[in-house]
Amino acid sequence: MRSYELAYIVDPEVEDIALPEIEDKVKGWVEATGGVISNVDRWGKRRLAYPIQKKNEGYYFILQLELPLQAGVEIEREMRLNEQILRYMITTTESTEE
């Protein structure tokens, strides 16, 4: 398994009550592919550097996780199909194994 960082931005028009549901969906996608989440960092509502879909703000989430090699493709597909997620990015990180 490889170490990854998943960053995603949720639509600001989503109610605060629905944010945990979206977060649970993302966690479910990671776990369904055999991945393990080691850290979740919630940045809250922030101003975007440039408008995305005519939105100037969004809720930021950063996840540190470990995934099997091809699992990122499946997670990206699910993210792309979810209309409440404005942007996402999965990057590899250095493994901290000793």
Buried (B, 14 or more C-beta within 10 A) or exposed (E): EBBBBBBBBBBBEBEEEEBEEBBEBBBEBBEEBEBEBEEBEEEEEEEBEEEBEEEEBBBBBBBBBBBEEEBBEBBBEBBEEBEBBBBBEBEEEEEEEE
